[in-house]
Structure formats: C-alpha cells, structure tokens
Amino acid sequence: MTGPPLGMTGPPASAAAPPPPPARSAARTRAPTAGPSILWGTALTERSATAILDLEPVSGVTSAPLDISRIELPPRLRSTASVGVLDITEFFGDTTGGVRTYLLEKAKYVQRRPELRQVLVVPGAEDEILEASGVRCYRLHGPHIPTQKPYRFMLATRSTTRIVAHERPDLIEVGSAWCAPWLVHLATRRLRVPAVWFYHSNFPRIIAPRPHSAGWPRLTASALAWRYVRRLGGLVQATIAPTRAVARELESAGVANVVHVPLGVDLDRFTPTRRGRAEETRRRFGLPEGPLAIYVGRMAAEKDIDLLLQGWLEVERRTGARLVLVGAGPQLRGLRRTKGGSRATWLPYQRDRDLLADLYAAMDLYVAPGSAETFGLSAMEAMASGLPVLSVDRGGVSEAVNLSGAGRLYTSGDPGHLAGRAIDLFDQDLPALGRQGRRYAEEHHGWDAVLGRLFDVYRRVLGVA
C-alpha cells in the first residue's frame, strides 16, 4: 500500500486479531478532476429494503459514454459513516454467482445501517456509476478474460487511483487475485489505507486439484501459484478465508494473519416452505418426473462436472434419479455433448433468485462436485432449502456436510465412488437429512450474523473495535 507492504509478522489472525493499521489521521490525497463535470446519474436501484440489488441503468444517463478517468466524480455518500469499505474484484459478471451474491448482500446490509458505507469497483462492458443509499458502484470498462467469460480484466489504473483518492475508504477489500490487488497497490502508494483480501478462489488448488496424481508441470505451476498467494498475503493486513479448511491451508502455505469468516445465505428466500409448489415448478421448467438431483454453478473445468456426468449414468440406471444442471460457463457446450450430458436436463443461468429458490425446493438432492471450492454458496442455498448434499471430499462444501451431517462425501476424482454414495443416499430419509441441513444453515449462516462478523474484522484491522 504505502511504500512497503502492509502485511505484519506475528501469529495467524485465526488465533489473534489482525495488527492495527497505520494511523487513520494520515493525509489523504484529493481526487484529480481532469475533465469537465458530466452528468453521471445511473443508479443502483433498491426495490425494497430486503430485495436483491440490481445494477440497472435508470433515468439521467448522459448521452456521451462515461470516462471515469476524466470526469468529476460525484460527492461521497454518507461521508460521516464510521466504517467505509471499498470492495474491488474481477469476480463480478452478469452471470456469475457466489462473489456477486456476497457483494450484493453486503450492499443490502450496509443500506440498512447508516453508520456504514460501501463502494464497489467491478469490471463491466463500459464505465458506469450506480448508487443507492449508502452504496455506490463504479463499473470500469475491461476486456473479457479469454476462455473465462463473463469475467473481465480490470486494467483501469488511473480510474481506480482516482476512485480511491476521491472516495477515501477506511479500508479496502480485494476480492480477486489477478489485476485488482495491483491496482489497489498502485492506488494507495501515497495513501495510508489498510487492505484485506477475501480468498474467494483457491487457484493453486484449481491448477492441481489432485496433487497425488498430478504431473510435474501442474505441481510446478501450483507451487508458483502458492508463492504468488504468499506475495499477495504480504500486501494486506488480513486474509479472509470462508472455511476453516481453507484457513488451515493458507496458514500451512505461509500466509500470515488469516481470519475465518464464512459466507451466508438468504434464509427467507431459500426455504423448504417453497416445496409446496414443487409440482408447479417442475412443470414450469419442463423437468422430468421422479427423483431429481441438481447442480447450480459455473460450467467450468475446475468444477469436475464431467466426472459428475460420468458417474451419474450408473446412479440413474440404479435409482431412476435424473440430473439437472443450472448455469453457464466456458465448458457448457462440450459437457452437453458427452454421453452423460445427453441424459441430463440443462437450464440456463437463473437471474431471478426467487425462481432459483423454487428450483432448489423442487429437487431431492444437491450435488457439489468441485474439489477446489472455497465455500460453495450454491450448496449452502440448497441446504437452506431443505436439500441434503452429495459433495466431493475436498473443498469448502465438504466441511459444511461434515459439520451438518446433512449428506455424504465421495472420493475426489472417482466417478464410481460418487455413484455408490449417491445410490446410498437415495436409500436414506432425504427429507430428514434436509432438515438437518436447514438447521445448520439457520444456526451458522444467516447473512446478518455473517456480515456482522466481517465488519468486526474490519474494525479490528482499523483499530476501532
């Protein structure tokens, strides 16, 4: 951040609070205004106090394209707030899932609390500024990441520097590991703004998901990735891990000041009470009769969906259970052409969260094949909806299954073991297992409780706890 990295030595933050930052009274840099004042009014709409926030342009948009690197930026919102956080990430697209959901839930939390404010900096097709009470979102033009649509690079160094200087956040949370950390590093060279890193993607594990069988090229690349993780960990004052297993892995890799804060779930939206309209939901989506299992998420190589489809052929043969897959991603077309893919039902990414909640509640089982998941928000939504979970034995979902007792685990990379565990599950009392999952979600993963813990971490970092 300012000159030397902000990372401190000392015990991991999972065992002790993060070290205090530099004094908050340090001088701030005024945002340059290298251009005329331009009407910028797009808005972050707020349908209700508890609705999911939609990033939609509304009235007042200037006819000329915005250039955030040049225009006069709008006045800060809630300038007297006690804690102002700036969230910056590349993991935010129109059809992305967990990180987008987390940031929008945080925005809802902030809107209900006048003592807080939030600034979002995310990539987009063009520059935009959107806002609602206490929350502002800057979308910065960036190119698509090859093979990883809908993700985009963040390359707008000047825009990011101006935003940080103008908004004067008390703390910055970095939510991705590509360009965003270095944009923050450049933006804060002359400022004294502490930063934390939310470890949303376990990318060294994605490179080598099964180290015991990986060849030397993957193992070498994974080792280099862990070096990069340690480097990024040294630029921030705390690294936030969404599961205890990920926290332990980061600590064992040499990352200091690791804090465990889980993600949450909307317990009012994702609920077993929606099961009452399961038949109507199945008709609406054209789903087959009989037992159904569902996967919701990106169709990407690291999710191991090919192994799921391969193993599910035997599950369907033995139990009659069909597989429903919901989402979009770079591997979608190829997966649909496989033998197992031709037997599955494929549904597009669901923008309407209520329809997604109806889908969960119309199913019998959730499947979580991704061994590199840091948390697995879709699996938690399924648990809250009353579904048991079949998960691979590695990654964030396996921790929730073990703690809740609401499902079964299978060996990573083994489609035969997947099939055996799924067949065993269909012989169990699935509704009873689902009730265990719902209780676990209620006790540990309500968004208000989770975000309260997160802002407590912010306050400890800021030295105002």
Buried (B, 14 or more C-beta within 10 A) or exposed (E): BBEEBBBBEEEBBBEEBBBBBBEBEEEBBEBBEEEEEBEBBBBBBBEEEEEBBEBEEEEEBEEEEBBBBBBBBBEBBBEEBBBBBBBBBBBBBEBBBBBBBBBBBBBBBBBEBEEBBBBBBBBBBEBBBBBBBBBBBBBBBBEBBEEBBBBBBBBBBBBBBBBBBBBBBBBBBBBBBBBBBBBBBBBBEEBBBBBBBBBBBBBBBBBBBBEEEBEEEBEEBBEEBBEEBBBBBBBBBBBBBBBBBBBBBBBEBEBBBBBBBBBBBBBEBBBBEBBEBBEEBBEEBEBEEEBBBBBBBBBBBBBBBBBBBBBBBBBBEEBEBBBBBBBBBBBBEEBBEBEBBEBBBBBEBBEEBEEBBBBBBBBBBBBBBBBBBBBBBBBBBBBBBBBBBBBBBBBBBBBBBBEBEBBBBBBBBBBEBBBBBBBEBBEEEBEEBBBBBBBBBBEBBBBEEBBEBBBBBBBBBBBEE
